[in-house]
Amino acid sequence: MAEIETPRLTLHRFTLADADEVFAAITPEVTRWMSWDPPSREAFQVRAAALAVADPAADMNLVIRRRDTGECLGVCAAERLTDETPELGIWLRVTAHSQGYGAEAVAALLRWASAATGKPGFLWPVAVENTASRRIAERLGGQLIAERPGAKYDAVVYRIPARAY
């Protein structure tokens, strides 16, 4: 996989060259509905090094960029691709919220992951109160299948079918 393109976005596999821009976009507001809080620069460098060499057959972490400016908007991922039902996820920098970038990126990731794995569906865990991410799952045909209590927030899990969007 070289890149995934949409009308407004380019998604490419995370590399160490992306690390500074990605780190700069991770703020407390962005991680409000994430299972983790903003990391220190040192902790992020360790994580970035691991992401850059992750086996793409198992975990695909993609940097989301605007096609017109190249601006880094965030990261989306297809994780545990060898599991029966892998998980999808996304986070976007605050300035990219409420512009449809999330749904556009996730739909493109879903198309790629469906074709690459042949899996019939994907899980989308999301904080109960994260209505924007819940709407993404619902627009893509996701069905609520579970609840997950958590230390930082309670989550719900959608199953999104693998089909063309």
DSSP file (Angstrom, degrees, kcal/mol; ACC not computed):
  #  RESIDUE AA STRUCTURE BP1 BP2  ACC     N-H-->O    O-->H-N    N-H-->O    O-->H-N    TCO  KAPPA ALPHA  PHI   PSI    X-CA   Y-CA   Z-CA
    1    1 A M              0   0    0      0, 0.0    12,-0.2     0, 0.0     3,-0.1   0.000 360.0 360.0 360.0 119.2    0.0    0.0    0.0
    2    2 A A        -     0   0    0      1,-0.4    11,-0.6    10,-0.1     2,-0.3   0.929 360.0 -27.7 -87.9 -64.0    1.5    3.3   -1.1
    3    3 A E  E     -A   12   0A   0      9,-0.1     2,-0.5    59,-0.0    -1,-0.4  -0.979  45.8-136.6-149.8 157.3   -1.3    5.8   -0.3
    4    4 A I  E     -A   11   0A   0      7,-2.6     7,-3.2    -2,-0.3     2,-0.4  -0.986  27.5-163.6-114.5 129.4   -5.0    6.0   -0.1
    5    5 A E  E     +A   10   0A   0     -2,-0.5     5,-0.2     5,-0.2    -2,-0.0  -0.915  13.4 175.9-117.6 143.8   -6.5    9.1   -1.7
    6    6 A T        -     0   0    0      3,-2.7    61,-0.0    -2,-0.4    99,-0.0  -0.730  54.4 -85.1-125.0 177.5   -9.9   10.7   -1.3
    7    7 A P  S    S+     0   0    0      0, 0.0     3,-0.0     0, 0.0    -2,-0.0   0.860 127.0  15.1 -55.6 -34.9  -11.2   13.9   -2.9
    8    8 A R  S    S+     0   0    0     59,-0.1    59,-2.8    58,-0.1    60,-0.4   0.566 121.3  57.8-114.6 -11.4   -9.7   16.0    0.0
    9    9 A L  E     - B   0  66A   0     57,-0.3    -3,-2.7    58,-0.1     2,-0.4  -0.828  50.1-157.1-128.2 157.2   -7.2   13.7    1.8
   10   10 A T  E     -AB   5  65A   0     55,-2.6    55,-2.6    -2,-0.3     2,-0.5  -0.999  14.5-164.0-126.5 130.2   -4.2   11.5    1.4
   11   11 A L  E     +AB   4  64A   0     -7,-3.2    -7,-2.6    -2,-0.4     2,-0.3  -0.961  15.6 170.8-113.0 127.9   -3.6    8.7    3.9
   12   12 A H  E     -AB   3  63A   0     51,-1.9    51,-3.2    -2,-0.5    -9,-0.1  -0.968  41.9 -84.2-136.7 155.0   -0.1    7.2    4.0
   13   13 A R  E     - B   0  62A   0    -11,-0.6    49,-0.3    -2,-0.3    39,-0.0  -0.263  55.6-100.9 -57.3 135.7    1.7    4.8    6.3
   14   14 A F        +     0   0    0     47,-2.8     2,-0.3    37,-0.1    -1,-0.1  -0.334  47.0 177.8 -59.3 134.0    3.2    6.5    9.4
   15   15 A T    >   -     0   0    0     -3,-0.1     3,-1.7    38,-0.0     4,-0.5  -0.872  45.9-104.0-129.4 166.8    6.9    7.1    9.2
   16   16 A L  G >  S+     0   0    0     -2,-0.3     3,-1.0     1,-0.3     4,-0.4   0.775 117.7  69.1 -62.4 -25.1    9.3    8.8   11.5
   17   17 A A  G 3  S+     0   0    0      1,-0.2     4,-0.3     2,-0.1    -1,-0.3   0.732  99.5  50.4 -64.1 -20.9    9.3   11.8    9.2
   18   18 A D  G <> S+     0   0    0     -3,-1.7     4,-2.5     1,-0.1     3,-0.3   0.609  85.0  93.9 -87.1 -14.7    5.7   12.4   10.3
   19   19 A A  H <> S+     0   0    0     -3,-1.0     4,-2.9    -4,-0.5     5,-0.2   0.844  81.3  48.3 -56.3 -46.7    6.5   12.2   14.0
   20   20 A D  H  > S+     0   0    0     -4,-0.4     4,-2.1     1,-0.2    -1,-0.2   0.922 115.1  45.0 -63.4 -43.6    7.0   15.9   14.8
   21   21 A E  H  > S+     0   0    0     -4,-0.3     4,-1.0    -3,-0.3    -1,-0.2   0.912 115.2  47.7 -66.2 -41.8    3.8   17.0   13.1
   22   22 A V  H >X S+     0   0    0     -4,-2.5     3,-0.8     1,-0.2     4,-0.6   0.939 111.8  50.0 -64.4 -46.5    1.7   14.2   14.6
   23   23 A F  H >< S+     0   0    0     -4,-2.9     3,-1.3     1,-0.3    -1,-0.2   0.897 106.1  56.3 -59.2 -41.5    3.1   14.9   18.1
   24   24 A A  H 3< S+     0   0    0     -4,-2.1    -1,-0.3     1,-0.3    -2,-0.2   0.762 104.9  53.5 -63.3 -24.9    2.3   18.6   17.7
   25   25 A A  H << S+     0   0    0     -4,-1.0     2,-0.9    -3,-0.8    69,-0.3   0.574  83.4  98.1 -87.1  -9.9   -1.4   17.8   17.0
   26   26 A I    <<  +     0   0    0     -3,-1.3    67,-0.1    -4,-0.6    -1,-0.0  -0.705  51.4 155.8 -86.5 107.1   -1.8   15.7   20.2
   27   27 A T     >  -     0   0    0     -2,-0.9     4,-2.3     1,-0.1     5,-0.2  -0.786  58.7-101.4-124.2 166.7   -3.5   17.9   22.7
   28   28 A P  T  4 S+     0   0    0      0, 0.0     4,-0.3     0, 0.0    -1,-0.1   0.878 123.8  53.0 -56.8 -36.7   -5.7   17.3   25.8
   29   29 A E  T >4 S+     0   0    0      1,-0.2     3,-0.8     2,-0.2     4,-0.3   0.900 109.2  48.6 -65.7 -39.1   -8.7   18.2   23.8
   30   30 A V  G >4 S+     0   0    0      1,-0.2     3,-0.5     2,-0.1    -1,-0.2   0.888 114.8  44.8 -65.9 -39.2   -7.8   15.7   21.0
   31   31 A T  G >< S+     0   0    0     -4,-2.3     3,-1.7     1,-0.2    -1,-0.2   0.349  80.2 105.2 -90.3   7.9   -7.2   12.9   23.6
   32   32 A R  G <  S+     0   0    0     -3,-0.8    -1,-0.2    -4,-0.3    -2,-0.1   0.897  93.3  31.0 -53.1 -42.6  -10.4   13.6   25.6
   33   33 A W  G <  S+     0   0    0     -3,-0.5    94,-0.4    -4,-0.3    -1,-0.3   0.074 102.8 100.5-106.1  22.5  -12.1   10.5   24.1
   34   34 A M  S <  S-     0   0    0     -3,-1.7    -3,-0.0     2,-0.3    92,-0.0  -0.722  79.2-124.2-101.2 157.2   -8.9    8.5   23.7
   35   35 A S  S    S+     0   0    0     -2,-0.3     2,-0.3   117,-0.0    -1,-0.1   0.607  96.0  54.5 -74.4  -9.3   -7.9    5.7   26.1
   36   36 A W  S    S-     0   0    0     -5,-0.1    -2,-0.3   116,-0.0     0, 0.0  -0.837  77.7-131.0-123.2 160.1   -4.6    7.6   26.5
   37   37 A D        -     0   0    0     -2,-0.3    -2,-0.0     1,-0.1    -5,-0.0  -0.586  52.5 -65.9-101.0 167.5   -3.5   11.1   27.5
   38   38 A P        -     0   0    0      0, 0.0    -1,-0.1     0, 0.0     2,-0.1  -0.333  61.2-135.5 -55.7 127.9   -1.0   13.3   25.6
   39   39 A P        -     0   0    0      0, 0.0     2,-0.1     0, 0.0   -13,-0.0  -0.365  17.2-100.9 -82.0 163.0    2.3   11.6   26.0
   40   40 A S     >  -     0   0    0      1,-0.1     4,-2.5    -2,-0.1     5,-0.2  -0.376  39.7-106.3 -69.1 162.7    5.6   13.3   26.8
   41   41 A R  H  > S+     0   0    0      1,-0.2     4,-2.3     2,-0.2     5,-0.2   0.906 122.0  51.5 -59.2 -40.9    7.9   13.9   23.8
   42   42 A E  H  > S+     0   0    0      2,-0.2     4,-1.6     1,-0.2    -1,-0.2   0.923 110.6  46.6 -64.0 -44.6   10.1   11.0   25.0
   43   43 A A  H  > S+     0   0    0      1,-0.2     4,-2.2     2,-0.2    -1,-0.2   0.897 112.3  51.4 -64.7 -39.5    7.2    8.6   25.3
   44   44 A F  H  X S+     0   0    0     -4,-2.5     4,-3.4     1,-0.2     5,-0.2   0.894 105.1  55.7 -65.1 -38.7    5.9    9.6   21.9
   45   45 A Q  H  X S+     0   0    0     -4,-2.3     4,-2.1     2,-0.2    -1,-0.2   0.890 108.3  48.4 -61.2 -38.5    9.3    9.1   20.3
   46   46 A V  H  X S+     0   0    0     -4,-1.6     4,-1.7     2,-0.2    -1,-0.2   0.935 114.6  45.3 -65.2 -45.7    9.3    5.5   21.6
   47   47 A R  H  X S+     0   0    0     -4,-2.2     4,-2.7     1,-0.2    -2,-0.2   0.905 111.2  53.0 -64.4 -41.7    5.8    4.9   20.3
   48   48 A A  H  X S+     0   0    0     -4,-3.4     4,-2.4     1,-0.2    -1,-0.2   0.901 106.8  52.2 -61.4 -41.7    6.6    6.6   16.9
   49   49 A A  H  X S+     0   0    0     -4,-2.1     4,-0.8    -5,-0.2    -1,-0.2   0.897 111.4  47.3 -62.2 -39.4    9.6    4.3   16.5
   50   50 A A  H >X S+     0   0    0     -4,-1.7     3,-0.6     1,-0.2     4,-0.6   0.910 111.6  50.1 -68.2 -42.2    7.3    1.3   17.1
   51   51 A L  H >< S+     0   0    0     -4,-2.7     3,-0.9     1,-0.2    10,-0.2   0.887 104.9  58.4 -62.3 -38.7    4.6    2.5   14.7
   52   52 A A  H 3< S+     0   0    0     -4,-2.4    -1,-0.2     1,-0.2    -2,-0.2   0.760 115.8  33.9 -65.7 -24.5    7.2    3.1   12.0
   53   53 A V  H << S+     0   0    0     -4,-0.8    -1,-0.2    -3,-0.6    -2,-0.2   0.329  86.7 131.5-112.9   6.8    8.3   -0.5   12.0
   54   54 A A  S << S-     0   0    0     -3,-0.9     7,-0.1    -4,-0.6    -3,-0.1  -0.273  70.2-102.5 -60.1 144.6    4.9   -2.2   12.8
   55   55 A D    >>  -     0   0    0      1,-0.2     4,-2.6     2,-0.1     3,-2.1  -0.582  26.5-150.8 -69.1 113.6    3.9   -5.1   10.6
   56   56 A P  T 34 S+     0   0    0      0, 0.0    -1,-0.2     0, 0.0    -2,-0.1   0.672  94.3  64.6 -65.1 -14.4    1.3   -3.6    8.2
   57   57 A A  T 34 S+     0   0    0      1,-0.1     3,-0.1     2,-0.1    -2,-0.1   0.690 115.8  29.6 -77.3 -17.0   -0.3   -7.0    7.9
   58   58 A A  T <4 S+     0   0    0     -3,-2.1    23,-3.2     1,-0.3    22,-0.4   0.780 134.6  12.4-107.3 -41.5   -1.1   -6.8   11.6
   59   59 A D     <  -     0   0    0     -4,-2.6     2,-0.6    20,-0.2    -1,-0.3  -0.982  59.4-165.0-143.5 125.5   -1.6   -3.0   12.3
   60   60 A M  E     - C   0  78A   0     18,-3.1    18,-2.4    -2,-0.4     2,-0.5  -0.943   7.4-175.0-116.0 112.8   -1.8   -0.2    9.7
   61   61 A N  E     - C   0  77A   0     -2,-0.6   -47,-2.8    16,-0.2     2,-0.4  -0.933  10.2-169.5-108.9 122.3   -1.3    3.3   11.1
   62   62 A L  E     -BC  13  76A   0     14,-3.4    14,-2.5    -2,-0.5     2,-0.4  -0.917  19.2-136.8-120.4 136.3   -1.9    6.0    8.6
   63   63 A V  E     -BC  12  75A   0    -51,-3.2   -51,-1.9    -2,-0.4     2,-0.5  -0.746  22.1-140.7 -86.2 134.6   -1.2    9.8    8.7
   64   64 A I  E     +BC  11  74A   0     10,-2.7     9,-3.4    -2,-0.4    10,-1.1  -0.861  26.2 175.5-100.2 124.4   -4.1   11.8    7.3
   65   65 A R  E     -BC  10  72A   0    -55,-2.6   -55,-2.6    -2,-0.5     2,-0.3  -0.957  35.5-110.6-128.7 147.2   -3.0   14.9    5.3
   66   66 A R  E  >  -B    9   0A   0      5,-2.1     4,-2.0    -2,-0.4   -57,-0.3  -0.585  24.6-141.8 -69.0 135.0   -5.0   17.4    3.3
   67   67 A R  T  4 S+     0   0    0    -59,-2.8    -1,-0.1    -2,-0.3   -58,-0.1   0.878  96.6  48.8 -66.7 -37.9   -4.3   16.9   -0.4
   68   68 A D  T  4 S+     0   0    0    -60,-0.4    -1,-0.2     1,-0.1   -59,-0.1   0.839 129.6  15.3 -76.5 -32.6   -4.2   20.6   -1.3
   69   69 A T  T  4 S-     0   0    0      2,-0.1    -2,-0.2     0, 0.0    -1,-0.1   0.619  89.0-127.4-115.6 -18.0   -1.8   21.8    1.5
   70   70 A G     <  +     0   0    0     -4,-2.0    -3,-0.1     1,-0.3    -2,-0.0   0.484  51.3 160.7  79.9   1.8   -0.2   18.6    2.9
   71   71 A E        -     0   0    0      1,-0.1    -5,-2.1    -6,-0.1     2,-0.5  -0.316  44.9-118.5 -60.5 135.6   -1.2   19.7    6.4
   72   72 A C  E     +C   65   0A   0     -7,-0.2    -7,-0.2     1,-0.2    -1,-0.1  -0.665  34.9 175.3 -75.9 120.5   -1.2   16.8    8.9
   73   73 A L  E     -     0   0A   0     -9,-3.4    20,-3.5    -2,-0.5     2,-0.3   0.660  51.0 -78.2-100.8 -21.0   -4.7   16.4   10.2
   74   74 A G  E     -CD  64  92A   0    -10,-1.1   -10,-2.7    18,-0.3     2,-0.4  -0.996  49.5 -68.6 156.4-156.5   -4.3   13.3   12.4
   75   75 A V  E     -CD  63  91A   0     16,-1.9    16,-2.3    -2,-0.3     2,-0.3  -0.992  28.2-171.4-138.6 140.5   -4.0    9.5   12.3
   76   76 A C  E     -CD  62  90A   0    -14,-2.5   -14,-3.4    -2,-0.4     2,-0.3  -0.934  13.8-166.2-127.1 158.8   -6.3    6.7   11.5
   77   77 A A  E     -CD  61  89A   0     12,-2.5    12,-1.9    -2,-0.3     2,-0.5  -0.995  27.0-155.4-147.8 148.2   -5.6    3.0   12.1
   78   78 A A  E     -CD  60  88A   0    -18,-2.4   -18,-3.1    -2,-0.3     3,-0.3  -0.985  37.1-171.1-116.8 112.8   -6.7   -0.5   11.3
   79   79 A E  E     + D   0  87A   0      8,-3.1     8,-2.1    -2,-0.5   -20,-0.2  -0.755  53.7  16.0-114.9 154.1   -5.5   -2.6   14.2
   80   80 A R    >   +     0   0    0    -22,-0.4     3,-2.0    -2,-0.3    -1,-0.2   0.919  66.5 173.2  55.2  48.9   -5.3   -6.3   14.9
   81   81 A L  T 3  S+     0   0    0    -23,-3.2   -23,-0.1    -3,-0.3   -22,-0.1   0.670  71.9  58.9 -63.4 -18.0   -5.9   -7.1   11.2
   82   82 A T  T 3  S+     0   0    0    -24,-0.3    -1,-0.3     3,-0.1    -2,-0.1   0.570  87.4  96.8 -87.8  -8.7   -5.2  -10.8   11.8
   83   83 A D  S <  S-     0   0    0     -3,-2.0     0, 0.0   -25,-0.2     0, 0.0  -0.302  91.4-108.3 -72.4 163.8   -8.1  -11.0   14.4
   84   84 A E  S    S+     0   0    0      1,-0.3    37,-0.3    35,-0.1    -1,-0.1   0.909 114.1  19.8 -58.6 -42.9  -11.5  -12.2   13.3
   85   85 A T  S    S-     0   0    0     34,-0.1    -1,-0.3    35,-0.1    37,-0.2  -0.839  86.0-157.8-131.0  95.4  -12.9   -8.7   13.6
   86   86 A P        -     0   0    0      0, 0.0    37,-3.5     0, 0.0     2,-0.3  -0.111  17.0-116.4 -65.7 168.7  -10.2   -6.0   13.5
   87   87 A E  E     -De  79 123A   0     -8,-2.1    -8,-3.1    35,-0.2     2,-0.3  -0.842  18.2-156.5-110.9 146.9  -10.6   -2.5   15.0
   88   88 A L  E     +D   78   0A   0     35,-2.8     2,-0.3    -2,-0.3   -10,-0.2  -0.872  19.3 166.3-113.4 152.5  -10.7    0.8   13.3
   89   89 A G  E     -D   77   0A   0    -12,-1.9   -12,-2.5    -2,-0.3     2,-0.3  -0.986  11.6-173.3-159.3 165.4   -9.9    4.2   14.9
   90   90 A I  E     -D   76   0A   0     -2,-0.3     2,-0.3   -14,-0.3   -14,-0.2  -0.990   7.7-171.7-156.4 151.4   -9.1    7.8   14.2
   91   91 A W  E     -D   75   0A   0    -16,-2.3   -16,-1.9    -2,-0.3     2,-0.3  -0.971  12.4-163.5-143.3 146.1   -8.1   11.0   15.9
   92   92 A L  E     -D   74   0A   0     -2,-0.3   -18,-0.3   -18,-0.2     5,-0.1  -0.940  28.9-101.7-126.9 147.5   -7.9   14.5   14.3
   93   93 A R    >   -     0   0    0    -20,-3.5     3,-2.0    -2,-0.3     4,-0.4  -0.310  42.8-107.6 -61.2 153.2   -6.3   17.7   15.3
   94   94 A V  G >  S+     0   0    0    -69,-0.3     3,-1.7     1,-0.3    -1,-0.1   0.856 117.7  58.9 -56.0 -40.5   -8.7   20.2   16.8
   95   95 A T  G 3  S+     0   0    0      1,-0.3    -1,-0.3     3,-0.0    -2,-0.1   0.625 103.6  54.6 -67.8 -10.5   -8.7   22.5   13.7
   96   96 A A  G X  S+     0   0    0     -3,-2.0     3,-0.8   -23,-0.2     5,-0.5   0.451  83.5 114.4 -99.7  -2.7   -9.9   19.6   11.6
   97   97 A H  T <  S+     0   0    0     -3,-1.7    -4,-0.0    -4,-0.4    -3,-0.0  -0.316  74.4  16.9 -68.5 152.0  -12.9   18.8   13.6
   98   98 A S  T 3  S+     0   0    0      1,-0.1    -1,-0.2    -2,-0.0    -3,-0.0   0.752  95.6 100.1  62.5  30.6  -16.5   19.2   12.2
   99   99 A Q  S <  S-     0   0    0     -3,-0.8    -2,-0.1     0, 0.0    -1,-0.1   0.283  96.9-106.1-124.3   7.1  -15.4   19.4    8.6
  100  100 A G  S  > S+     0   0    0     -4,-0.1     4,-1.9     1,-0.0     5,-0.2   0.481  85.7 121.6  82.4   2.2  -16.2   15.8    7.5
  101  101 A Y  H  > S+     0   0    0     -5,-0.5     4,-2.8     1,-0.2     5,-0.2   0.890  70.3  55.1 -65.1 -38.4  -12.5   14.8    7.4
  102  102 A G  H  > S+     0   0    0     -6,-0.3     4,-2.7     1,-0.2     5,-0.2   0.947 110.2  43.3 -60.9 -50.7  -13.1   12.0    9.9
  103  103 A A  H  > S+     0   0    0      1,-0.2     4,-2.4     2,-0.2    -1,-0.2   0.894 115.0  50.9 -63.1 -39.9  -15.9   10.3    8.0
  104  104 A E  H  X S+     0   0    0     -4,-1.9     4,-1.7     2,-0.2    -2,-0.2   0.918 113.5  44.3 -63.9 -44.2  -14.0   10.7    4.7
  105  105 A A  H  X S+     0   0    0     -4,-2.8     4,-2.6     2,-0.2    -2,-0.2   0.913 114.3  48.3 -68.2 -43.1  -10.8    9.2    6.1
  106  106 A V  H  X S+     0   0    0     -4,-2.7     4,-3.0    -5,-0.2    -2,-0.2   0.900 109.8  52.2 -67.5 -40.1  -12.6    6.3    7.9
  107  107 A A  H  X S+     0   0    0     -4,-2.4     4,-2.2    -5,-0.2    -1,-0.2   0.917 112.4  46.3 -60.9 -41.7  -14.6    5.4    4.8
  108  108 A A  H  X S+     0   0    0     -4,-1.7     4,-2.3     2,-0.2    -2,-0.2   0.913 113.2  48.8 -66.2 -42.4  -11.3    5.3    2.8
  109  109 A L  H  X S+     0   0    0     -4,-2.6     4,-3.2     1,-0.2     5,-0.3   0.907 110.3  52.1 -62.3 -41.9   -9.6    3.2    5.5
  110  110 A L  H  X S+     0   0    0     -4,-3.0     4,-2.5     2,-0.2     5,-0.2   0.913 108.9  49.7 -61.7 -43.7  -12.6    0.8    5.6
  111  111 A R  H  X S+     0   0    0     -4,-2.2     4,-2.1     2,-0.2    -1,-0.2   0.941 115.1  44.2 -59.5 -46.9  -12.4    0.3    1.8
  112  112 A W  H  X S+     0   0    0     -4,-2.3     4,-2.9     1,-0.2     5,-0.2   0.957 115.1  46.9 -63.0 -50.8   -8.7   -0.4    2.0
  113  113 A A  H  X S+     0   0    0     -4,-3.2     4,-2.1     1,-0.2     6,-0.4   0.867 111.5  51.9 -63.3 -37.1   -8.9   -2.7    5.0
  114  114 A S  H  X S+     0   0    0     -4,-2.5     4,-2.3    -5,-0.3    -1,-0.2   0.938 114.6  42.0 -63.1 -46.8  -11.8   -4.6    3.6
  115  115 A A  H  < S+     0   0    0     -4,-2.1    -2,-0.2    -5,-0.2    -1,-0.2   0.888 116.8  48.4 -67.5 -38.9  -10.0   -5.3    0.3
  116  116 A A  H  < S+     0   0    0     -4,-2.9    -1,-0.2    -5,-0.2    -2,-0.2   0.827 126.5  23.3 -72.5 -32.3   -6.7   -6.0    2.0
  117  117 A T  H  < S-     0   0    0     -4,-2.1    -2,-0.2    -5,-0.2    -3,-0.2   0.703  84.4-137.2-109.4 -23.6   -8.0   -8.5    4.6
  118  118 A G     <  +     0   0    0     -4,-2.3    -4,-0.1    -5,-0.4    -3,-0.1   0.625  48.7 156.7  71.0  12.1  -11.3   -9.9    3.2
  119  119 A K        -     0   0    0     -6,-0.4    -1,-0.2    -5,-0.1    -2,-0.1  -0.422  46.2-135.7 -70.4 145.8  -12.7   -9.5    6.7
  120  120 A P  S    S-     0   0    0      0, 0.0    42,-2.6     0, 0.0     2,-0.3   0.664  76.6 -10.1 -77.9 -15.1  -16.6   -9.2    6.8
  121  121 A G  E     - F   0 161A   0    -37,-0.3     2,-0.3    40,-0.3    38,-0.0  -0.989  58.3-131.3-171.8 172.1  -16.5   -6.3    9.3
  122  122 A F  E     - F   0 160A   0     38,-2.5    38,-3.4    -2,-0.3     2,-0.3  -0.967  21.8-119.8-137.8 148.8  -14.6   -4.1   11.7
  123  123 A L  E     -eF  87 159A   0    -37,-3.5   -35,-2.8    -2,-0.3    36,-0.2  -0.652  17.5-166.8 -88.9 147.4  -15.1   -3.0   15.3
  124  124 A W  E     - F   0 158A   0     34,-2.4    34,-1.7    -2,-0.3     2,-0.3  -0.797   6.9-168.5-133.7  88.6  -15.3    0.7   16.1
  125  125 A P  E     + F   0 157A   0      0, 0.0     2,-0.3     0, 0.0    32,-0.2  -0.630  17.6 166.8 -79.9 137.8  -15.0    1.3   19.9
  126  126 A V  E     - F   0 156A   0     30,-2.7    30,-2.9    -2,-0.3   -92,-0.1  -0.998  42.0 -93.3-152.2 146.3  -15.9    4.9   20.9
  127  127 A A  E >   - F   0 155A   0    -94,-0.4     3,-1.7    -2,-0.3    28,-0.3  -0.342  37.1-123.6 -58.6 139.1  -16.6    6.8   24.0
  128  128 A V  T 3  S+     0   0    0     26,-2.8    -1,-0.1     1,-0.3    27,-0.1   0.879 111.9  46.2 -52.2 -41.7  -20.4    6.9   24.8
  129  129 A E  T 3  S+     0   0    0     25,-0.4     2,-1.8     1,-0.1    -1,-0.3   0.470  83.6  99.6 -85.3  -2.0  -20.3   10.7   24.8
  130  130 A N    <>  +     0   0    0     -3,-1.7     4,-2.0     1,-0.2     3,-0.2  -0.571  45.5 169.9 -85.8  79.2  -18.3   11.1   21.6
  131  131 A T  H  >  +     0   0    0     -2,-1.8     4,-2.3     1,-0.2    -1,-0.2   0.825  69.3  59.1 -64.2 -33.0  -21.2   11.8   19.3
  132  132 A A  H  > S+     0   0    0      1,-0.2     4,-1.5     2,-0.2    -1,-0.2   0.936 110.3  41.9 -62.8 -45.4  -19.1   12.8   16.3
  133  133 A S  H  > S+     0   0    0     -3,-0.2     4,-1.8     1,-0.2    -1,-0.2   0.843 112.0  55.1 -71.0 -32.7  -17.3    9.4   16.2
  134  134 A R  H  X S+     0   0    0     -4,-2.0     4,-2.3     1,-0.2    -1,-0.2   0.903 105.6  53.0 -64.6 -39.6  -20.6    7.6   16.8
  135  135 A R  H  X S+     0   0    0     -4,-2.3     4,-2.7     2,-0.2    -2,-0.2   0.869 104.5  56.2 -64.0 -35.8  -22.1    9.3   13.8
  136  136 A I  H  X S+     0   0    0     -4,-1.5     4,-1.5     2,-0.2    -1,-0.2   0.961 109.4  45.5 -59.1 -50.0  -19.2    8.1   11.7
  137  137 A A  H  <>S+     0   0    0     -4,-1.8     5,-3.2     1,-0.2    -2,-0.2   0.917 113.9  48.8 -59.1 -44.3  -19.9    4.5   12.6
  138  138 A E  H ><5S+     0   0    0     -4,-2.3     3,-1.5     1,-0.2    -1,-0.2   0.883 108.0  53.4 -66.9 -38.5  -23.6    5.0   12.0
  139  139 A R  H 3<5S+     0   0    0     -4,-2.7    -1,-0.2     1,-0.3    -2,-0.2   0.814 107.7  53.0 -63.5 -29.5  -23.1    6.6    8.6
  140  140 A L  T 3<5S-     0   0    0     -4,-1.5    -1,-0.3    -5,-0.2    -2,-0.2   0.252 128.6 -96.8 -91.3  13.3  -21.0    3.6    7.6
  141  141 A G  T < 5 +     0   0    0     -3,-1.5    -3,-0.2     1,-0.2    -2,-0.1   0.621  66.2 166.3  86.5  12.9  -23.7    1.2    8.5
  142  142 A G      < -     0   0    0     -5,-3.2     2,-0.4    -6,-0.2    18,-0.2  -0.333  22.6-153.1 -66.5 142.0  -22.3    0.4   12.0
  143  143 A Q  E     -G  159   0A   0     16,-2.1    16,-2.5    -2,-0.1     2,-0.3  -0.955  22.4-114.9-116.3 134.4  -24.5   -1.5   14.5
  144  144 A L  E     +G  158   0A   0     -2,-0.4    14,-0.3    14,-0.2     3,-0.1  -0.523  44.6 160.6 -67.5 124.2  -24.1   -1.1   18.2
  145  145 A I  E     +     0   0A   0     12,-3.3     2,-0.3    -2,-0.3    13,-0.2   0.589  52.3   6.9-123.6 -16.6  -23.0   -4.5   19.6
  146  146 A A  E     -G  157   0A   0     11,-1.4    11,-2.6     2,-0.0     2,-0.4  -0.986  52.1-131.8-160.7 166.0  -21.4   -4.0   23.0
  147  147 A E  E     -G  156   0A   0     -2,-0.3     9,-0.3     9,-0.3     7,-0.0  -0.960  16.3-163.5-123.3 146.0  -20.6   -1.7   25.9
  148  148 A R  E     -G  155   0A   0      7,-3.2     7,-3.4    -2,-0.4     2,-0.1  -0.947  11.0-146.1-132.3 111.8  -17.2   -1.4   27.5
  149  149 A P        -     0   0    0      0, 0.0     2,-0.3     0, 0.0     5,-0.2  -0.485  27.6-176.7 -70.8 149.5  -16.7    0.2   30.9
  150  150 A G        -     0   0    0     -2,-0.1     4,-0.0     1,-0.1  -115,-0.0  -0.938  39.6-119.8-145.2 166.8  -13.5    2.1   31.2
  151  151 A A  S    S+     0   0    0     -2,-0.3     3,-0.1     1,-0.1    -1,-0.1   0.881 115.3  31.0 -73.8 -40.1  -11.3    4.0   33.7
  152  152 A K  S    S-     0   0    0      1,-0.4     2,-0.3  -117,-0.1    -1,-0.1   0.830 136.7 -20.4 -89.2 -36.1  -11.3    7.3   31.6
  153  153 A Y        -     0   0    0     -5,-0.1    -1,-0.4  -120,-0.1     2,-0.3  -0.970  66.9-102.0-163.6 159.6  -14.7    6.9   30.0
  154  154 A D        -     0   0    0     -2,-0.3   -26,-2.8    -5,-0.2   -25,-0.4  -0.718  42.2-158.2 -88.1 144.8  -17.3    4.3   29.1
  155  155 A A  E     -FG 127 148A   0     -7,-3.4    -7,-3.2    -2,-0.3     2,-0.3  -0.812  14.5-149.7-122.8 160.5  -17.4    3.1   25.5
  156  156 A V  E     -FG 126 147A   0    -30,-2.9   -30,-2.7    -2,-0.3     2,-0.5  -0.899  17.7-138.8-120.2 157.2  -19.7    1.5   23.1
  157  157 A V  E     -FG 125 146A   0    -11,-2.6   -12,-3.3    -2,-0.3   -11,-1.4  -0.973  13.2-165.0-123.2 128.4  -18.6   -0.8   20.3
  158  158 A Y  E     -FG 124 144A   0    -34,-1.7   -34,-2.4    -2,-0.5     2,-0.6  -0.792  14.5-141.3-103.2 150.7  -20.0   -0.7   16.8
  159  159 A R  E     -FG 123 143A   0    -16,-2.5   -16,-2.1    -2,-0.3   -36,-0.2  -0.975  18.3-162.2-109.1 118.9  -19.6   -3.4   14.2
  160  160 A I  E     -F  122   0A   0    -38,-3.4   -38,-2.5    -2,-0.6   -18,-0.2  -0.895  17.3-128.0-103.8 123.0  -19.1   -1.8   10.8
  161  161 A P  E     -F  121   0A   0      0, 0.0     2,-1.0     0, 0.0   -40,-0.3  -0.347  19.3-115.9 -70.0 149.4  -19.7   -4.1    7.8
  162  162 A A        +     0   0    0    -42,-2.6     2,-0.3   -48,-0.1   -51,-0.1  -0.765  63.8 126.6 -85.4 104.8  -17.1   -4.4    5.1
  163  163 A R        -     0   0    0     -2,-1.0     2,-0.1   -23,-0.1   -49,-0.1  -0.967  65.1 -77.7-153.2 164.3  -18.8   -3.0    2.0
  164  164 A A              0   0    0     -2,-0.3   -57,-0.0     1,-0.1    -2,-0.0  -0.418 360.0 360.0 -70.6 137.3  -18.1   -0.4   -0.6
  165  165 A Y              0   0    0    -58,-0.2    -1,-0.1    -2,-0.1   -57,-0.1   0.322 360.0 360.0-122.7 360.0  -18.7    3.2    0.3
